[in-house]
Amino acid sequence: MESQTSDLLEKIRQQFDSAPYPRIPVDKSPKDILNLLYIHNLVTAYYLRNQKVIETKGKVILDAGCGSGWKSLVLAEANPGAKIVGVDISEESVKLARHRLEHHGFDNAEFHVVSVEDLPKLDYKFDYISCDELLYLFPDPIVALRAMKAVLKPDGIIRSNLHSSIQRFDLFRAQKVFTIMGLMDDNPQELEIEAVKEIMKALKDNTNLKAATWSPIYEGEDSEETILMNYLFQGDKGYTITDMFAALKGADLEFVSMVNWRQWNLMNLFKDANNLPTLLALGLPETSIEEQLQLFELLHPIHRLLDFWCGHPNQGKAFMPVTEWTKSEWEEVQVHLHPQLLTEKFKKDLIGCVTEIKAFSISEHLVLTEMPVSIDSSMAFCLVPLLDAPQTMMSLVELWKKIRPVHPVTLEPTDTEQAFHLVQQLLMRLESCGYVLLEKVF
């Protein structure tokens, strides 16, 4: 068994030495890909777990399985002032990652040819660990999770993921086909890639495997990477939600959230979430998070990755949802705009909409919900001070009273209670979507 594991590891290393992943040009920047930066920003995960806003400057972030360094660059852009440490078993990938960060001017980054199991040799403790598109390649994910836990600070957070065995079932069938044909006996290269193309194109279009997996993207000039990462992916395996939670339990790690948690909402699968069949209406409130996620995947397996955040047990700060805060708690709140929105384009568009008295479509800048999110121009004005610094709730209330000094119909002076309610409703809506962060300062 140990010999088989070693042989598989060597095959994986060879595959990534000959074809470092991902093949994104070194000069490409993720600066304008706000949704990608949002996910990789430590602030996002930390707030979700603790309802606190954290400063990224001085933090130490690990990119475990850094590959060609694209995600290392994303982490560096998303977390200003943080130190980035990347590790990978592929020496060629590490060379490319190091070159990528240097090309973009990040001098506070270092890269090592080190396996995840050997992380303690680096003598670092990390505030955040990103193990993206790697965990499913380990013979035992628990071993990798334990190794990462060993170098994670007490309040640190790990982001990792597993391939879904349900969503990716057809591609696993394809991998089995090409294994039987001998295309994965050694490191797949140009000959094997061309063989896959020829075989799949030769099949009738209504052949189940071809209909379920093949598309024009596999026939283009730049299709090699896509074929390698799907049809000829050494060590690729699939897992279920149950497997994911079992791995976390085996590593003594606490589940925090799915990374794309809004897209795992079980209630969104029903036509009318307020009028569920009796069996569901009575049973669902009693089900655990694990059971709800499991039901979602069985009913609607759309996610290739089971993408999650986790951390040391009992380290998250207990907090109340903002919808349950008292008025006195609201009065002491500090309001932050999510740092991924602090861009020149966002500022220009926000001020433009306020000035021209037209609705501000915040979701055009950062897509965090299925439905578009727009804000009335007068309410959007409350976001303007957040461009410069966090603001207290009451300062925004006073600002609103200046913007709308009288009721537009009765012409009665706007009282504090009315202004407070309107600002509160705006902030609750934006916080639920992830655009603002609300922090109790007492």
C-alpha positions in Angstrom: 0.0 0.0 0.0 2.8 2.4 0.9 4.6 1.6 -2.4 1.3 2.3 -4.3 0.9 5.6 -2.6 4.5 6.6 -3.3 4.0 5.6 -7.0 0.9 7.7 -7.2 2.5 10.7 -5.6 5.4 10.5 -8.1 2.9 10.3 -11.0 1.1 13.4 -9.7 4.5 15.3 -9.3 5.5 14.3 -12.8 2.2 15.5 -14.3 2.6 18.9 -12.7 6.3 19.2 -13.5 5.5 18.7 -17.1 2.3 20.8 -17.1 2.3 23.3 -14.2 -1.3 24.3 -13.2 -3.0 26.6 -13.9 -1.5 27.8 -17.2 -2.4 31.4 -16.7 0.0 33.9 -18.2 2.5 35.3 -15.7 1.6 38.9 -16.6 -2.2 38.4 -16.0 -3.4 40.2 -12.8 -6.4 39.3 -10.7 -6.8 42.9 -9.5 -10.2 43.4 -11.2 -11.6 39.9 -10.5 -13.4 41.1 -7.3 -15.4 37.9 -6.8 -12.2 35.8 -6.8 -10.4 38.2 -4.4 -13.5 38.3 -2.1 -13.3 34.5 -1.5 -9.5 34.6 -0.9 -9.7 37.6 1.5 -9.1 36.6 5.1 -11.5 39.3 6.1 -14.4 37.3 4.5 -13.8 34.1 6.4 -12.9 35.7 9.7 -16.0 37.9 9.7 -18.2 34.9 8.9 -16.8 33.0 11.8 -16.4 35.8 14.4 -18.4 38.8 13.3 -15.2 40.7 13.6 -13.2 42.6 11.1 -9.5 41.7 10.9 -6.5 43.6 9.5 -4.6 41.6 6.9 -1.3 43.5 7.3 1.3 41.3 9.0 -0.7 38.1 8.7 1.1 35.0 7.4 -0.8 33.1 4.7 0.0 29.6 3.3 -0.8 28.5 -0.2 -0.6 24.7 0.2 -0.2 23.2 -3.2 0.6 26.6 -4.8 1.1 25.1 -8.3 2.1 27.8 -10.8 1.3 30.6 -8.2 -1.9 32.1 -9.6 -3.7 31.6 -6.3 -0.7 32.8 -4.4 -0.9 36.0 -6.4 -4.7 36.2 -5.7 -4.0 35.8 -2.0 -1.4 38.5 -2.1 -3.7 40.9 -3.9 -6.6 40.1 -1.6 -4.7 40.5 1.6 -2.6 43.7 1.5 0.5 43.5 3.7 0.3 39.8 4.4 3.3 37.4 3.9 2.6 34.7 1.4 4.3 31.3 1.7 3.7 28.8 -1.1 4.6 25.1 -1.1 4.3 22.4 -3.7 5.9 19.1 -4.6 6.5 20.2 -8.2 9.8 22.0 -8.5 8.8 23.4 -11.9 5.6 24.8 -10.5 7.4 26.4 -7.6 9.8 28.1 -10.0 6.9 29.6 -12.0 5.1 30.7 -8.8 8.2 32.5 -7.5 8.6 34.2 -10.9 4.9 35.2 -11.0 5.0 37.0 -7.6 8.2 38.7 -8.4 6.8 39.9 -11.7 3.9 41.6 -9.9 6.1 43.3 -7.4 5.4 41.2 -4.3 8.6 40.8 -2.4 7.0 39.5 0.8 6.5 36.0 -0.6 8.5 32.8 -0.5 8.1 29.4 -2.1 9.4 25.9 -1.1 9.4 22.5 -2.7 7.8 20.8 0.3 4.9 18.4 0.7 1.9 19.3 2.9 2.9 16.5 5.4 6.3 18.2 5.9 4.9 21.7 6.7 6.2 21.7 10.3 9.7 21.8 8.8 9.1 25.4 7.6 8.8 26.6 11.2 5.8 28.9 10.6 2.5 29.3 12.2 -0.2 30.5 9.8 -3.2 32.9 10.2 -4.8 31.5 7.1 -4.2 28.4 5.0 -5.5 28.0 1.4 -5.4 24.4 0.2 -7.3 24.8 -3.1 -7.7 22.0 -5.6 -5.3 19.7 -3.7 -7.0 17.8 -0.9 -8.8 15.4 -3.1 -5.4 14.1 -4.5 -4.3 12.8 -1.1 -4.8 9.0 -0.4 -6.2 10.1 3.0 -7.4 13.7 3.3 -7.3 13.4 7.1 -3.5 13.2 7.0 -3.3 16.4 5.0 -5.8 18.2 7.3 -3.9 17.2 10.4 -0.6 18.5 8.9 -2.2 21.8 8.2 -3.8 22.0 11.6 -0.4 21.5 13.2 0.9 24.7 11.7 -2.4 26.8 12.1 -2.6 29.5 14.7 -5.3 29.0 17.4 -7.7 31.4 15.7 -6.5 30.6 12.2 -8.8 29.4 9.3 -8.2 26.8 6.7 -9.9 26.9 3.3 -9.9 23.6 1.4 -12.0 21.5 -0.9 -12.8 18.1 -2.2 -14.2 17.0 -5.6 -17.8 16.0 -5.4 -18.3 12.3 -6.3 -21.9 13.0 -7.3 -21.4 16.1 -9.5 -18.2 14.7 -11.1 -19.5 11.1 -11.4 -19.4 11.1 -15.2 -15.8 12.4 -15.4 -14.7 9.7 -13.0 -16.3 7.2 -15.4 -14.2 8.7 -18.2 -11.0 8.5 -16.1 -11.8 4.8 -15.5 -12.2 4.3 -19.3 -8.9 5.8 -20.1 -7.2 4.0 -17.2 -8.4 0.7 -18.7 -7.0 1.8 -22.1 -3.6 2.4 -20.5 -3.5 6.2 -21.0 -2.8 6.8 -17.4 -0.1 4.2 -16.8 2.5 6.9 -17.0 2.5 10.7 -17.0 -0.1 11.6 -19.6 1.4 13.9 -22.3 0.6 15.0 -25.9 0.2 11.5 -27.2 -2.4 10.6 -24.5 -4.2 13.9 -24.8 -4.6 13.4 -28.6 -5.8 9.8 -28.0 -8.6 11.2 -25.7 -9.7 13.6 -28.3 -9.7 11.0 -31.0 -11.7 8.5 -28.9 -14.3 11.0 -27.7 -14.8 12.5 -31.1 -15.2 9.0 -32.6 -18.1 8.2 -30.2 -21.6 8.8 -31.4 -23.0 12.1 -29.9 -25.7 10.2 -28.1 -23.3 7.9 -26.4 -24.0 8.6 -22.7 -20.4 9.3 -21.6 -19.9 11.7 -24.5 -23.2 13.5 -24.1 -22.5 13.9 -20.3 -18.9 15.1 -20.4 -17.7 16.2 -23.9 -18.0 19.8 -25.2 -16.2 22.0 -27.8 -13.8 23.3 -25.1 -12.0 20.0 -25.4 -11.4 20.4 -29.1 -9.7 23.8 -29.2 -6.0 24.6 -29.5 -5.6 25.3 -25.8 -7.6 22.3 -24.6 -4.6 20.3 -23.2 -4.9 21.6 -19.7 -8.6 21.0 -19.5 -8.3 17.4 -20.7 -5.4 16.7 -18.3 -7.4 18.1 -15.4 -10.5 16.2 -16.2 -10.0 13.1 -18.3 -6.4 12.3 -17.4 -6.1 13.6 -13.9 -3.7 11.4 -11.9 -5.0 10.7 -8.3 -8.4 12.4 -8.8 -11.1 11.2 -6.4 -14.6 12.2 -5.4 -16.2 12.6 -2.0 -19.6 13.3 -0.5 -20.7 15.8 2.2 -20.6 12.9 4.7 -17.0 12.2 3.7 -16.1 15.8 4.1 -17.5 16.0 7.7 -15.9 12.7 8.5 -12.5 14.0 7.4 -12.9 17.1 9.6 -13.9 15.0 12.5 -10.9 12.7 12.0 -8.6 15.7 11.9 -10.3 17.3 14.9 -11.2 20.4 13.0 -14.4 22.5 13.3 -16.5 23.2 10.2 -17.0 27.0 9.7 -19.0 27.3 6.5 -19.1 26.4 2.8 -17.0 29.0 0.9 -19.9 29.8 -1.4 -22.4 29.4 1.4 -25.3 31.3 -0.3 -25.3 28.8 -3.1 -25.9 25.9 -0.7 -29.1 27.3 0.8 -31.6 24.3 0.9 -34.6 26.6 1.1 -33.7 28.1 -2.3 -34.5 24.8 -4.0 -38.3 25.1 -3.2 -40.8 27.1 -5.1 -42.2 28.6 -1.9 -39.9 28.3 1.2 -42.7 29.6 3.4 -45.2 26.9 2.3 -43.2 23.7 2.4 -44.9 20.2 2.6 -45.7 19.3 6.1 -43.0 16.6 6.4 -40.3 19.1 5.4 -41.7 22.0 7.4 -41.6 19.9 10.6 -38.3 18.1 9.9 -36.0 20.6 8.4 -35.6 23.0 11.4 -34.3 20.0 13.4 -31.7 18.9 10.9 -28.0 19.7 11.3 -25.9 21.8 9.0 -24.3 18.6 7.7 -27.7 17.0 6.9 -28.9 20.1 5.2 -25.8 20.3 3.0 -26.2 16.5 2.3 -29.8 17.0 1.2 -28.8 19.9 -1.0 -26.2 17.9 -2.8 -28.5 14.9 -3.3 -31.3 17.1 -4.6 -29.2 19.5 -6.7 -25.5 18.4 -7.3 -24.3 21.5 -9.1 -21.1 22.1 -7.3 -17.9 20.5 -8.6 -16.1 21.4 -5.3 -17.2 20.8 -1.8 -15.4 24.0 -0.8 -15.2 24.7 2.9 -13.6 26.8 5.7 -12.6 25.1 9.0 -10.5 25.8 12.0 -9.5 24.6 15.5 -12.5 23.6 17.6 -14.1 26.1 19.9 -12.0 29.1 18.6 -14.8 31.0 16.8 -16.3 33.9 18.7 -20.0 33.4 19.7 -22.2 36.1 18.3 -25.9 37.0 17.6 -27.2 37.5 14.0 -27.6 41.2 13.3 -31.4 40.6 12.9 -31.5 39.9 16.6 -29.6 42.9 17.9 -31.2 45.3 20.3 -31.4 49.0 19.5 -28.7 49.8 22.0 -26.4 47.3 20.3 -27.1 48.9 16.9 -26.3 52.3 18.3 -22.7 51.1 19.1 -22.0 49.4 15.8 -19.0 50.2 13.6 -19.9 49.9 9.8 -17.2 48.7 7.3 -17.5 48.4 3.6 -16.0 45.1 2.5 -12.4 45.9 1.6 -12.9 44.3 -1.9 -15.2 47.1 -2.7 -12.6 49.8 -2.0 -11.7 50.4 -5.6 -11.6 53.5 -7.8 -14.2 52.2 -10.1 -16.6 51.5 -7.2 -16.0 54.9 -5.8 -16.5 56.6 -9.2 -19.8 54.7 -9.9 -21.2 55.2 -6.4 -20.6 58.9 -6.4 -21.9 59.2 -9.9 -25.2 57.5 -9.1 -25.6 59.6 -5.9 -24.9 62.8 -7.8 -27.2 61.9 -10.7 -29.9 60.7 -8.4 -30.2 57.2 -9.8 -30.1 53.7 -8.3 -26.7 52.2 -7.5 -26.3 48.6 -8.7 -23.8 47.3 -6.1 -23.9 43.8 -7.5 -22.4 45.0 -10.8 -19.2 45.3 -8.9 -19.3 42.2 -6.7 -21.8 39.4 -7.5 -22.6 37.7 -4.2 -26.3 36.8 -4.7 -28.4 35.2 -7.4 -30.5 38.3 -7.7 -29.1 41.8 -8.6 -28.8 44.2 -5.6 -29.6 47.9 -6.2 -29.8 50.7 -3.7 -31.8 53.9 -3.9 -29.6 56.9 -4.6 -30.4 58.6 -1.3 -29.7 55.5 0.7 -26.5 54.8 -1.4 -25.2 58.2 -0.1 -24.8 56.4 3.3 -22.0 54.3 1.7 -19.9 57.3 0.6 -18.3 58.0 4.0 -17.3 54.3 4.1 -15.0 54.8 1.2 -12.6 56.7 3.5 -13.0 54.9 6.8 -15.5 52.8 8.9 -18.3 54.8 10.4 -20.5 54.4 13.4 -24.2 53.6 12.9 -25.3 56.9 14.5 -23.0 59.0 12.3 -24.7 57.4 9.3 -28.1 58.1 10.8 -27.2 61.8 11.3 -25.9 61.9 7.7 -29.3 60.5 6.4 -31.1 63.2 8.3 -29.1 65.8 6.5 -29.7 64.2 3.1 -33.5 63.9 3.8 -34.3 66.6 6.3 -38.0 66.4 5.7 -40.5 63.6 4.8 -41.0 63.8 1.0 -44.8 63.7 1.4 -45.8 65.3 4.7 -42.8 67.7 4.7 -42.5 67.0 8.5 -38.9 67.1 9.8 -37.2 63.7 9.7 -36.8 62.4 13.2 -34.0 60.3 14.5 -36.2 57.2 15.0 -37.3 57.2 11.4 -33.8 57.7 10.0 -32.4 55.0 12.3 -34.9 52.5 11.0 -34.2 53.2 7.3 -30.4 53.0 7.8 -30.8 49.9 9.9 -32.8 48.2 7.1 -30.2 49.1 4.5 -27.3 47.8 6.5 -29.1 44.5 7.4 -29.8 43.9 3.8 -26.2 44.7 2.7 -24.7 42.7 5.5 -26.8 39.6 4.6 -25.4 39.9 1.1 -21.8 40.4 2.3 -21.2 43.9 1.1 -20.9 45.5 4.5 -19.4 44.2 7.8 -21.0 45.2 11.0 -18.9 45.1 14.1 -19.9 45.6 17.7 -17.3 47.9 19.3 -18.3 47.5 23.0 
